Amino acid sequence: MLEEVERWLSRRSWTVADRPLPALLAAKRAAGTSVSVVLPALDEEETVGAIVAEIRRALMQRIPLVDELVVIDSGSTDRTAEVAAAAGARVVHRDEVLPRLPALPGKGEVLWRSLLVTRGDVVAFVDADLKEFSADFVSGIVGPLLTEPDVDFVKAMYDRPLGTAAGQGGRVTELMARPLLNMHWPQLAGFVQPLGGEYAARRSLLERLPFPVGYGVELGLLVDALHTVGLDALAQVDVGVRVHRHQDGQALGRMAAAIYRTAQLRLARAHLVRPELTQFVRGEHGFEPRTHPVDTEERQPMGEVAEYARRRVA
């Protein structure tokens, strides 16, 4: 590990307990900072309600740390939108945001569009499939942005069990993302959960970054944030244990391919070949190929979108 990263780990890695909620509220009020929390959701009716309810209870009613809580529905076919609204979130359908641009499928697309329907100076993203959710996931990642003026981007770090096996979650992280980062962006080797879906950033940074539309969004934002503001403006906070729904091996393969494509695009944009991924399933006549396109689209920095610029003037 680079000496620079070792120093960064000692300066920019904290635990949620380092910043009690009353201290965060005082810092927020002193600076006049507003906080938005965004949950991207696709068919998450089983978990989204409990997450929304806990954020509202702990961070809006008990301690007014969060100013707005928005669920962006990415085309759910279940009761995700109804459950989220009943729990107290403002629910916005992905297709209602920036309708002149037809929505592309993918998590990154939803996160990008969320910038147009939120107003917070700090924007926190939280996945909607978390179980046993704690408000620490939100207060932990927004904390440094409220108390450290020179921090612009904060990732959550946590243990990720796979069933009953401790530390065995994050398979794509260990098999794809961590090797890529260590080899090509060694300054980012200190991030415990580089692909984690819980992170927060200043709006002033997010509006300057391109957003990969699919699974590559977390790696893309992290790498681009490094190049935009430098390592010392990035941080991570330990929030405990993350329990969520795990995907099957083939879904993880598609995720890994998208992440590799995101890295490849950043390494050699002029030489990217539009990729596909072929996987195999056993069918009636043996193994049958299934070919999937890999996410290749990215959305421009939100600060360059005319509708966003007009909103800022209004």
C-alpha positions in Angstrom: 0.0 0.0 0.0 1.2 3.5 -0.8 2.5 5.6 2.1 0.0 8.2 1.0 -2.8 5.8 1.5 -1.6 4.7 4.9 -1.6 8.3 6.0 -5.0 8.8 4.5 -6.4 5.8 6.4 -5.3 7.4 9.7 -6.8 10.8 8.8 -9.9 10.0 6.8 -11.3 6.8 8.3 -13.7 7.1 11.2 -16.5 5.3 13.0 -20.1 6.5 13.3 -19.5 6.9 17.1 -16.9 9.6 16.4 -19.6 12.1 15.7 -22.6 12.0 18.0 -25.9 13.2 16.6 -26.2 16.4 18.7 -22.7 17.5 17.4 -23.8 16.9 13.8 -26.9 18.9 14.3 -25.0 21.8 15.8 -22.5 21.7 12.9 -25.3 21.5 10.3 -27.1 24.5 11.8 -23.9 26.6 12.2 -23.0 26.1 8.5 -26.6 26.3 7.2 -26.1 23.0 5.4 -29.1 21.1 4.0 -29.2 17.3 3.6 -31.1 15.1 1.2 -31.3 11.3 1.3 -32.1 9.4 -1.8 -33.2 5.7 -2.0 -33.1 4.3 -5.5 -35.6 1.5 -5.5 -36.7 -1.3 -7.9 -39.2 -3.8 -6.5 -38.2 -3.3 -2.9 -41.6 -3.4 -1.2 -40.3 -5.8 1.5 -37.6 -3.4 2.8 -38.1 0.1 1.6 -40.8 1.0 4.2 -38.7 0.1 7.2 -35.7 2.1 5.9 -37.9 5.2 5.3 -39.6 4.9 8.6 -36.3 4.6 10.5 -34.7 7.6 8.8 -37.8 9.7 9.5 -38.0 8.6 13.1 -34.3 9.0 14.0 -33.1 11.7 11.7 -36.1 13.9 10.8 -38.4 13.8 13.9 -36.1 13.0 16.8 -33.0 14.9 15.5 -33.7 17.1 12.4 -30.6 16.1 10.5 -32.2 15.2 7.2 -34.2 17.8 5.4 -35.7 15.7 2.6 -36.1 12.0 2.0 -36.8 10.9 -1.6 -37.4 7.5 -3.0 -36.8 7.3 -6.8 -38.8 4.4 -8.2 -37.0 2.8 -11.1 -40.0 1.2 -12.6 -41.1 -1.2 -9.9 -43.9 -3.7 -10.6 -44.7 -4.3 -6.9 -45.9 -1.9 -4.2 -42.6 -0.2 -3.7 -44.0 3.3 -4.4 -47.0 2.8 -2.2 -45.1 1.4 0.7 -42.4 4.1 0.6 -45.1 6.9 0.4 -47.0 5.4 3.3 -43.8 5.3 5.4 -43.3 9.0 4.8 -41.0 9.4 1.8 -41.6 11.6 -1.2 -41.8 9.2 -4.1 -40.8 10.2 -7.6 -40.9 7.9 -10.6 -37.7 7.8 -12.7 -39.6 8.6 -15.9 -41.0 11.9 -14.4 -37.6 13.4 -14.1 -36.1 15.0 -17.2 -38.7 13.5 -19.5 -37.1 14.8 -22.7 -34.4 12.1 -22.2 -35.9 8.6 -22.3 -34.7 6.8 -19.2 -32.1 4.1 -19.5 -32.3 1.0 -17.2 -29.9 1.0 -14.3 -29.1 2.3 -10.9 -26.8 5.0 -12.0 -29.5 6.5 -14.2 -31.7 6.9 -11.1 -29.0 8.4 -9.0 -28.2 10.9 -11.7 -31.8 12.0 -12.2 -32.2 12.3 -8.4 -30.1 15.4 -8.5 -32.8 17.2 -10.3 -35.5 16.5 -7.7 -33.5 17.1 -4.6 -32.1 20.3 -3.2 -29.8 19.4 -0.4 -26.2 20.8 -0.2 -25.3 17.2 0.8 -26.8 14.3 -1.0 -26.7 10.8 0.6 -27.5 7.6 -1.3 -28.8 4.5 0.5 -29.8 1.2 -1.2 -33.4 0.2 -0.6 -32.8 -3.5 -0.1 -31.1 -3.2 3.3 -32.4 -5.3 6.2 -32.0 -4.6 9.9 -31.4 -1.0 8.9 -29.9 1.5 11.2 -30.0 5.3 10.8 -26.2 5.1 11.5 -25.9 4.4 7.8 -27.1 7.9 7.0 -25.6 9.9 10.0 -22.3 8.1 9.5 -21.8 9.1 5.9 -23.1 12.7 6.2 -21.2 13.4 9.4 -17.8 14.3 7.9 -19.5 16.5 5.3 -21.0 18.5 8.1 -17.9 18.7 10.3 -15.0 18.7 7.9 -15.1 21.5 5.3 -12.4 19.9 3.2 -14.1 16.5 2.8 -16.3 16.2 -0.3 -17.2 12.5 -0.7 -17.8 9.8 2.0 -18.3 6.1 1.6 -19.7 3.8 4.3 -17.7 0.8 5.3 -19.1 -2.3 7.1 -19.0 -6.0 7.5 -20.9 -7.9 4.8 -22.0 -11.4 5.8 -23.1 -13.9 3.2 -25.8 -15.8 5.0 -24.2 -17.1 8.2 -20.7 -16.6 6.8 -19.1 -13.5 8.2 -17.1 -11.3 5.8 -18.0 -13.3 2.7 -20.3 -10.8 1.1 -19.0 -8.3 -1.5 -17.9 -11.0 -3.9 -17.7 -8.6 -6.9 -15.7 -6.2 -4.7 -13.1 -8.8 -3.9 -12.9 -10.5 -7.3 -13.2 -7.5 -9.6 -13.2 -4.0 -8.0 -10.5 -4.3 -5.5 -7.9 -5.8 -7.9 -8.8 -3.1 -10.5 -8.4 -0.3 -7.9 -5.1 -1.7 -6.5 -3.6 -2.1 -9.9 -4.8 1.1 -11.7 -5.8 3.5 -8.9 -3.7 2.5 -5.9 -4.7 5.7 -4.1 -8.1 4.2 -3.7 -6.8 0.9 -2.2 -7.7 2.0 1.3 -11.5 1.9 0.7 -13.0 -1.0 2.5 -16.2 -1.0 0.5 -15.6 0.8 -2.8 -18.8 -0.6 -4.4 -21.0 0.0 -1.4 -24.3 1.7 -2.2 -24.2 3.9 0.9 -22.3 7.1 0.3 -22.7 10.9 0.5 -21.2 13.8 -1.3 -21.5 17.5 -1.7 -23.9 18.5 -4.4 -21.2 20.8 -5.8 -19.1 17.7 -6.5 -21.8 15.4 -7.8 -23.0 18.0 -10.3 -19.5 17.9 -11.9 -19.3 14.1 -12.3 -20.5 11.9 -15.1 -22.7 9.0 -13.9 -22.4 5.5 -15.4 -26.0 4.5 -15.8 -25.7 0.9 -14.5 -23.8 -1.1 -12.0 -20.6 0.7 -12.6 -21.8 3.9 -11.0 -20.1 3.4 -7.6 -16.7 2.7 -9.1 -17.1 5.5 -11.6 -18.0 8.1 -9.1 -15.2 7.1 -6.7 -12.5 7.2 -9.4 -13.8 10.4 -10.9 -14.1 12.0 -7.4 -10.4 11.1 -6.8 -9.4 12.8 -10.1 -11.6 15.8 -9.4 -10.9 16.7 -5.8 -8.0 14.5 -4.7 -7.6 11.7 -2.2 -7.7 13.9 0.9 -11.2 15.1 0.1 -12.5 11.5 0.2 -13.3 9.6 3.4 -15.0 6.5 4.8 -17.0 5.8 8.0 -17.5 2.5 9.7 -21.3 2.0 10.3 -21.3 -1.6 11.5 -22.9 -4.5 9.5 -24.8 -4.4 6.2 -27.4 -7.1 5.6 -29.2 -7.2 2.3 -30.5 -9.4 -0.5 -27.7 -11.2 -2.3 -27.8 -11.8 -6.1 -27.1 -15.1 -7.9 -23.8 -15.8 -9.6 -24.9 -14.8 -13.1 -26.2 -11.5 -11.9 -22.9 -10.9 -10.2 -21.2 -11.7 -13.5 -23.1 -9.0 -15.3 -22.3 -6.6 -12.5 -18.6 -7.4 -12.7 -18.7 -6.9 -16.5 -20.3 -3.5 -16.1 -17.7 -2.5 -13.5 -14.8 -3.7 -15.7 -16.3 -1.6 -18.6 -16.5 1.4 -16.3 -12.8 1.0 -15.4 -11.8 0.4 -19.0 -13.6 3.5 -20.1 -11.6 5.6 -17.6 -8.4 3.9 -18.5 -8.6 4.2 -22.3 -11.7 6.0 -23.5 -10.6 6.1 -27.1 -10.1 2.4 -27.3 -13.3 1.1 -25.8 -15.1 -1.7 -27.7 -18.8 -1.9 -27.0 -18.9 -5.0 -24.9 -21.2 -7.9 -24.4 -21.2 -10.7 -21.9 -22.1 -14.3 -22.8 -23.1 -16.6 -19.9 -24.4 -20.2 -20.0 -27.5 -21.9 -18.5 -28.4 -25.6 -18.8 -31.3 -26.1 -21.1 -33.1 -28.9 -22.7 -30.2 -29.6 -25.1 -27.3 -28.9 -22.7 -25.7 -25.6 -22.0 -27.2 -22.8 -23.9 -25.5 -19.3 -24.3 -27.2 -16.2 -23.1 -25.7 -12.9 -24.3 -26.3 -9.7 -22.4 -25.3 -6.2 -23.3 -23.0 -4.5 -20.8 -24.0 -1.0 -19.7 -22.0 1.4 -21.8 -23.9 4.7 -21.5 -23.0 7.5 -19.1 -24.9 10.6 -18.3 -23.1 13.9 -18.5 -22.4 15.9 -15.4 -25.7 17.3 -14.1 -24.2 20.8 -14.0 -24.2 20.7 -17.8 -27.9 19.9 -18.2 -30.0 23.0 -19.2 -32.9 22.1 -16.9 -30.7 21.9 -13.9 -29.0 25.2 -14.7 -32.4 26.9 -15.0 -33.6 25.5 -11.7 -30.5 26.9 -10.0 -31.3 30.4 -11.3 -35.0 30.2 -10.4 
